[in-house]
Amino acid sequence: MTDVLIVGSGPTGLALACELALGGAAVRVLEARSGPHRESRGKGLTPDSLGVLAGLGAAEQLEAVGTRGVVLRKYFDGEHVTDTPTVGDGILIGQWQVEEELRRRLAGLGVRVEYASAVTEIEQDGTGVTAALADGRSVRAGYAAGCDGGHSSVRRLLGIPFEGRTDEAETMVLGDVRAPGLSRAYWHQWFTSEGGGILLCPMPGTDTFQLQGSPELTGSGEPLPPSLEGFQRLFDRHARVPGIRLADPTWLSAWRVNVRMATRMREGRVFLAGDAAHVHPIAGGLGMNTGIQDAAALGRILLRALSGPAADGVLDAYEAERLPEAARVLADTTERHERVLAAVREPGRGTEAGMD
C-alpha cells in the first residue's frame, strides 16, 4: 500500500513528495490537469524556501537560473521617477521552473506525477484512506494530503470550511508575454495620475515578462477578461513607450482579492497544505513560499508517524505549527495589499515590490 497519497502537483505537493520519498516513504502524486504548465504565477523564493529545496536537492539549478537583486524602475505619467534596488537573499524565478526542477528531482527518486487523475471521493478508516478517481480507479494509502490549490477538491470533499472573503471589485489581470525592445534590466512599474498601473517583470531563464495590471472595464464597470489586445492597450495607456508591441502570450489570467483560511488542516488521516489551506493577497510574494514551508513541516511529521506508534499525537503537531503561521501570513499580506492599493490610488506615493 502507498504510504502517502498527494493530490496536486504544484510546488507544495511536489516538495512534500520529495521530502517523503527521500525519507523512504512510498508516495503517489495525482494531478487533475492533463500535463505541466509553463506559467510564471508565483515568482520568487525566499531564503527559507531555498533552504528547504536545498535539503531536497532541488535548489542548485534554480539558483543558477534565478535572479538575485532586482531593480524596480518606477514611472509616473510616462516619466522615469526612480530606480530602487531590492534587497534580500531570495531569488526571482517562475513557478513553472520551480515545479519543473522538483519534478526532475522526484523522478530521480522513482516517483512521477500521474496526470488526468482527478479525485472525486475520499473515504477513510482506522488504517488508511481510499480515494476514488474520475476515471473509475481507486487509490489506497495510509495518509493523504490535499495540495490542490485554492479550489481544493480535497478540502471540499472533507467538508472543511474555508472562511474569509472574496472581493469581486478588486481585480487584476496577469500574464506572461514577450516585449521586444523593452529593457530586461528592470522590473518596470508604470503609474498615472488617473490611477491604476501596469507592471512588467522580466522572468529569468526566459525571454518573457510577467505582466500585472489594472483591468480594463466595460461601460457598466465590469472588468474585461484578459487578452493580448487588452494588455497592449493597458501598456500604451500607462507606459507610453512607442514601438513596444507585446507578443506571444503563454498565460492570461485574472485575479481577485481572496483572503481565506481553512478552519483546520487535518481531518483524520487527511491533511491540507498550501493554497488548499490558505489563500491571501499576492503582495509580499509569500504564496508559493508558505506552501513549501507547509510541505516541509508536513513531510517531517508524516515520516515520524510512519516510523513509530502514537501517530495521533505526532499528527496533531502539523496543524498546531502551521495554522497560526497561515493566520500570520494572511494578516501580513492583507496589510501589504492595502498599502499597494493606497499607492495606486495616490500614485505620487509610489508603491512597493514583492508581489507574487
C-alpha positions as CSV (number, residue, x, y, z in Angstrom):
1,M,0.0,0.0,0.0
2,T,1.1,3.5,-0.7
3,D,2.2,5.4,2.4
4,V,1.1,8.8,1.4
5,L,-1.2,10.0,-1.5
6,I,-0.6,13.5,-2.5
7,V,-3.3,15.4,-4.5
8,G,-1.9,18.3,-6.5
9,S,1.5,18.7,-8.2
10,G,2.2,22.4,-7.6
11,P,5.3,23.4,-5.5
12,T,3.6,22.3,-2.3
13,G,2.7,18.8,-3.5
14,L,6.0,18.2,-5.2
15,A,8.1,19.5,-2.3
16,L,6.1,17.2,0.0
17,A,6.6,14.2,-2.3
18,C,10.3,14.8,-2.4
19,E,10.5,15.1,1.3
20,L,8.7,11.9,1.9
21,A,10.4,9.9,-0.9
22,L,13.8,11.0,0.5
23,G,12.7,9.7,3.9
24,G,11.9,6.3,2.4
25,A,8.1,6.6,2.2
26,A,6.1,5.2,-0.7
27,V,4.4,8.1,-2.4
28,R,1.9,8.7,-5.3
29,V,1.2,12.2,-6.7
30,L,-2.1,12.7,-8.5
31,E,-2.9,15.8,-10.7
32,A,-6.2,16.7,-12.3
33,R,-4.6,18.6,-15.1
34,S,-3.5,16.8,-18.3
35,G,0.1,17.9,-18.0
36,P,2.5,20.5,-16.7
37,H,2.0,24.2,-17.2
38,R,4.6,26.9,-18.1
39,E,3.1,29.9,-16.2
40,S,5.2,32.2,-14.1
41,R,2.4,32.6,-11.4
42,G,4.2,32.9,-8.0
43,K,7.7,34.2,-9.0
44,G,10.0,34.3,-6.0
45,L,11.7,32.0,-3.5
46,T,12.6,33.3,0.0
47,P,15.8,32.1,1.8
48,D,13.7,29.8,3.9
49,S,12.2,28.1,0.9
50,L,15.6,27.9,-0.8
51,G,16.8,26.1,2.3
52,V,14.0,23.6,2.1
53,L,14.7,23.0,-1.6
54,A,18.4,22.7,-0.9
55,G,17.7,19.9,1.5
56,L,15.7,18.2,-1.2
57,G,18.5,18.5,-3.7
58,A,16.4,20.9,-5.9
59,A,18.0,24.3,-5.3
60,E,21.2,24.4,-7.2
61,Q,19.7,24.7,-10.7
62,L,17.1,27.2,-9.6
63,E,19.7,29.4,-8.0
64,A,21.8,29.2,-11.2
65,V,18.9,30.4,-13.3
66,G,17.1,32.8,-10.9
67,T,17.9,36.4,-10.4
68,R,19.1,37.9,-7.1
69,G,18.5,41.6,-6.6
70,V,16.0,43.2,-9.0
71,V,16.0,46.9,-9.7
72,L,12.5,48.4,-9.6
73,R,12.2,51.2,-12.2
74,K,9.2,53.4,-11.4
75,Y,7.5,55.8,-13.8
76,F,4.8,58.3,-13.3
77,D,2.7,59.6,-16.3
78,G,5.3,58.1,-18.6
79,E,8.3,59.8,-17.0
80,H,11.0,57.8,-15.2
81,V,10.9,58.7,-11.5
82,T,13.3,56.5,-9.6
83,D,15.2,53.2,-9.5
84,T,15.1,51.1,-6.3
85,P,17.3,48.0,-5.9
86,T,15.6,45.2,-4.0
87,V,17.4,43.7,-1.0
88,G,17.3,40.2,0.4
89,D,18.7,36.7,-0.2
90,G,15.8,35.3,-2.2
91,I,15.6,34.8,-5.9
92,L,13.3,35.8,-8.7
93,I,12.2,32.6,-10.6
94,G,9.0,31.4,-12.3
95,Q,6.7,29.0,-10.5
96,W,6.8,26.6,-13.5
97,Q,10.6,26.5,-13.3
98,V,10.3,25.5,-9.6
99,E,7.8,22.8,-10.4
100,E,10.0,21.5,-13.3
101,E,13.0,21.2,-11.1
102,L,11.0,19.5,-8.3
103,R,9.6,17.0,-10.9
104,R,13.1,16.3,-12.1
105,R,14.2,15.6,-8.5
106,L,11.2,13.5,-7.8
107,A,11.7,11.4,-10.9
108,G,15.2,10.7,-9.7
109,L,13.6,9.3,-6.5
110,G,11.4,7.0,-8.6
111,V,8.2,8.9,-8.5
112,R,6.3,10.6,-11.4
113,V,3.2,12.7,-11.4
114,E,0.1,10.9,-12.5
115,Y,-1.8,13.4,-14.7
116,A,-5.5,13.4,-15.6
117,S,-6.2,11.9,-12.2
118,A,-9.0,13.9,-10.6
119,V,-10.1,12.8,-7.1
120,T,-13.9,12.6,-6.8
121,E,-14.4,10.9,-3.4
122,I,-12.4,10.3,-0.2
123,E,-13.1,7.8,2.5
124,Q,-11.0,6.9,5.4
125,D,-10.9,4.3,8.3
126,G,-8.6,3.4,11.1
127,T,-5.9,2.1,8.8
128,G,-5.9,4.3,5.7
129,V,-7.5,6.5,3.1
130,T,-9.3,5.5,-0.2
131,A,-9.5,8.0,-3.0
132,A,-11.9,7.4,-5.9
133,L,-10.8,8.9,-9.2
134,A,-12.9,10.4,-12.0
135,D,-11.8,7.6,-14.4
136,G,-13.1,4.8,-12.1
137,R,-9.9,3.9,-10.4
138,S,-9.3,4.0,-6.7
139,V,-6.1,4.5,-4.7
140,R,-5.4,3.3,-1.2
141,A,-2.9,4.9,1.1
142,G,-2.0,5.2,4.8
143,Y,-2.4,9.0,4.7
144,A,-3.4,11.7,2.1
145,A,-2.5,15.3,1.6
146,G,-4.6,17.9,-0.3
147,C,-2.2,20.2,-2.1
148,D,-4.6,21.0,-4.8
149,G,-4.9,24.8,-4.6
150,G,-7.4,27.4,-3.6
151,H,-10.3,25.4,-5.3
152,S,-9.2,22.2,-3.5
153,S,-11.4,19.2,-4.2
154,V,-9.9,17.5,-1.1
155,R,-10.9,20.3,1.2
156,R,-14.4,20.3,-0.3
157,L,-14.7,16.5,0.0
158,L,-13.7,16.7,3.6
159,G,-16.3,19.4,4.3
160,I,-13.7,21.7,5.9
161,P,-14.9,25.4,5.9
162,F,-12.8,27.9,4.0
163,E,-13.5,31.1,5.9
164,G,-12.8,34.6,4.7
165,R,-13.8,36.9,1.9
166,T,-13.5,37.3,-1.9
167,D,-13.7,40.9,-3.2
168,E,-15.1,40.8,-6.7
169,A,-14.4,44.5,-7.1
170,E,-10.6,44.3,-6.5
171,T,-9.3,42.6,-9.7
172,M,-6.0,42.4,-11.6
173,V,-5.0,40.9,-14.9
174,L,-1.9,38.9,-15.2
175,G,0.0,37.1,-17.9
176,D,3.3,36.1,-19.5
177,V,4.2,38.0,-22.7
178,R,7.2,39.0,-24.8
179,A,8.0,42.7,-25.1
180,P,10.8,43.0,-27.7
181,G,12.8,46.2,-27.2
182,L,11.9,46.7,-23.5
183,S,15.0,46.5,-21.3
184,R,15.2,43.4,-19.2
185,A,17.5,45.0,-16.6
186,Y,14.5,46.4,-14.7
187,W,11.2,45.4,-13.1
188,H,9.2,48.2,-14.8
189,Q,6.3,49.8,-12.8
190,W,4.2,52.5,-14.5
191,F,1.6,54.6,-12.7
192,T,-0.5,57.5,-13.9
193,S,-2.3,60.5,-12.3
194,E,-5.6,58.9,-13.4
195,G,-4.9,55.9,-11.1
196,G,-4.2,52.3,-11.9
197,G,-1.0,51.0,-13.3
198,I,0.9,48.2,-15.1
199,L,4.0,46.2,-14.1
200,L,6.3,44.2,-16.3
201,C,8.8,41.9,-14.6
202,P,11.5,40.1,-16.7
203,M,11.4,36.4,-15.9
204,P,14.9,34.8,-15.7
205,G,15.8,32.0,-18.0
206,T,13.1,33.1,-20.5
207,D,12.5,35.9,-23.0
208,T,9.2,36.8,-21.3
209,F,7.9,39.3,-18.8
210,Q,5.2,38.7,-16.2
211,L,2.6,41.4,-16.6
212,Q,0.3,42.7,-13.8
213,G,-2.2,45.4,-14.4
214,S,-5.4,47.1,-13.5
215,P,-8.1,45.6,-15.7
216,E,-10.0,47.3,-18.4
217,L,-13.6,48.0,-17.6
218,T,-16.8,47.8,-19.6
219,G,-19.2,50.7,-19.9
220,S,-21.0,49.3,-16.9
221,G,-17.8,49.0,-14.8
222,E,-17.3,45.2,-15.2
223,P,-13.7,44.0,-15.7
224,L,-12.9,42.8,-19.2
225,P,-11.3,39.3,-19.5
226,P,-7.5,39.4,-20.1
227,S,-6.3,39.4,-23.7
228,L,-3.2,40.3,-25.6
229,E,-5.0,43.2,-27.2
230,G,-6.1,44.4,-23.7
231,F,-2.6,44.1,-22.4
232,Q,-1.4,46.2,-25.3
233,R,-4.0,48.9,-24.6
234,L,-3.0,49.0,-20.9
235,F,0.6,49.2,-21.8
236,D,0.1,52.1,-24.2
237,R,-2.1,53.9,-21.7
238,H,0.3,53.6,-18.8
239,A,3.8,53.1,-20.2
240,R,3.5,55.5,-23.1
241,V,6.5,53.9,-24.8
242,P,6.1,53.9,-28.5
243,G,7.3,51.0,-30.6
244,I,6.9,48.3,-28.0
245,R,4.4,45.6,-29.1
246,L,3.6,42.9,-26.6
247,A,3.5,39.4,-28.2
248,D,3.2,35.6,-27.8
249,P,1.2,35.3,-24.6
250,T,1.7,32.0,-22.9
251,W,-0.5,32.8,-19.9
252,L,-3.5,35.0,-19.5
253,S,-5.3,35.2,-16.1
254,A,-7.5,37.4,-13.9
255,W,-7.1,37.6,-10.1
256,R,-9.4,38.7,-7.4
257,V,-8.7,39.5,-3.8
258,N,-9.3,36.3,-1.9
259,V,-8.4,36.1,1.8
260,R,-9.4,32.7,3.2
261,M,-8.2,30.1,5.6
262,A,-9.3,26.6,6.3
263,T,-10.7,26.2,9.9
264,R,-8.5,23.1,10.3
265,M,-5.6,21.5,8.3
266,R,-6.3,17.9,9.4
267,E,-9.3,15.6,9.1
268,G,-8.2,12.2,10.5
269,R,-5.6,10.8,8.1
270,V,-6.0,13.6,5.5
271,F,-4.2,16.9,5.6
272,L,-4.3,20.2,3.8
273,A,-1.3,22.2,2.7
274,G,-0.5,25.3,0.6
275,D,-3.3,27.2,-1.1
276,A,-5.7,24.4,-0.3
277,A,-5.4,25.5,3.4
278,H,-4.9,29.3,3.0
279,V,-5.1,31.9,0.2
280,H,-4.2,35.6,0.6
281,P,-3.4,38.8,-1.3
282,I,-0.4,38.4,-3.6
283,A,1.5,41.3,-2.1
284,G,4.7,40.1,-0.5
285,G,5.3,37.1,-2.7
286,L,4.6,34.6,0.0
287,G,2.0,32.2,-1.6
288,M,4.4,29.6,-3.1
289,N,6.8,30.0,-0.2
290,T,4.2,29.4,2.5
291,G,3.1,26.2,0.7
292,I,6.7,25.0,0.5
293,Q,7.1,25.6,4.3
294,D,3.8,23.7,4.9
295,A,5.2,20.8,2.8
296,A,8.5,20.7,4.8
297,A,6.6,20.6,8.1
298,L,4.0,18.0,7.0
299,G,6.7,15.8,5.5
300,R,8.7,15.6,8.7
301,I,5.6,14.8,10.7
302,L,4.3,12.1,8.4
303,L,7.7,10.4,8.3
304,R,7.6,10.4,12.1
305,A,4.1,8.9,12.1
306,L,5.1,6.3,9.6
307,S,8.1,5.2,11.6
308,G,6.5,4.6,15.0
309,P,3.5,4.4,17.3
310,A,1.5,7.3,18.9
311,A,0.6,8.7,15.5
312,D,-2.3,10.9,16.6
313,G,-0.1,12.9,19.0
314,V,2.5,13.3,16.3
315,L,0.0,14.2,13.6
316,D,-1.6,16.9,15.8
317,A,1.7,18.8,15.7
318,Y,1.3,19.8,12.0
319,E,-1.8,21.9,12.5
320,A,-0.5,23.3,15.7
321,E,2.6,24.6,13.9
322,R,1.2,25.7,10.6
323,L,-2.3,27.1,11.2
324,P,-1.0,30.0,13.3
325,E,1.6,30.7,10.7
326,A,-1.0,30.8,8.0
327,A,-3.0,33.3,10.0
328,R,0.1,35.5,10.4
329,V,0.8,35.4,6.7
330,L,-2.8,36.3,5.9
331,A,-2.6,39.3,8.2
332,D,0.7,40.4,6.8
333,T,-0.2,40.1,3.2
334,T,-3.5,41.8,3.7
335,E,-1.8,44.8,5.2
336,R,0.8,44.9,2.4
337,H,-2.0,44.7,-0.2
338,E,-3.8,47.7,1.4
339,R,-0.6,49.7,1.1
340,V,-0.2,48.8,-2.5
341,L,-3.8,49.8,-3.3
342,A,-3.3,53.1,-1.5
343,A,-0.2,53.8,-3.6
344,V,-2.1,53.0,-6.8
345,R,-4.9,55.3,-5.8
346,E,-2.5,58.0,-4.8
347,P,0.3,57.5,-7.4
348,G,2.6,60.2,-6.1
349,R,3.3,57.9,-3.1
350,G,4.8,55.2,-5.3
351,T,4.3,51.5,-4.5
352,E,6.2,48.6,-3.1
353,A,7.6,45.5,-4.7
354,G,7.2,41.9,-3.7
355,M,4.0,40.7,-5.4
356,D,3.9,37.0,-6.2
